[in-house]
Amino acid sequence: MKKSTILFAVSALVFLLFGVLYLIWPLAPYYEEAIGMSAAEFVAGYPEIADLMLTLVNVTGLSFLALGIFTFTLGTLTWQNRLVWYSLLAVVIIFALPLTYIVAETGGPYPVVIVVILLQLIGLILATRERNNQAADT
């Protein structure tokens, strides 16, 4: 297995884990800390906002799941095709960076997401080298 594929698989698993956690937690502990109350207190005091908040958290979770699936799928193909490389880089810039900002602003574990993005960028560089090496061998 290629080094770039391993890096993409690791980053995809982290994104998938974040997605699952966002979908199963009504409010993550760092959200509770950010709003200054527990999830139960928030729902009891602000039911209409709680529904919106839960929807937004679920959308974020689904976004992380989609990013994980996309990363894994394209990450296994990056060393073969330059267009895939550009697609994955665009997704990192357009999709992952705003999600990182959202996680950071809500007090979440944003360093984990930043490390995953760095793994992807290193994977993209390795994929380019692997593709160039394969082209030179043929």
Secondary structure, 3 states (H helix, E strand, C coil): CCHHHHHHHHHHHHHHHHHHHHHHCCCCHHHHHHHCCCHHHHHHHCHHHHHHHHHHHHHHHHHHHHHHHHHHHHHCCCCCCHHHHHHHHHHHHHHHHHHHHHHHHCCCCHHHHHHHHHHHHHHHHHHHHHHHHHHHHC
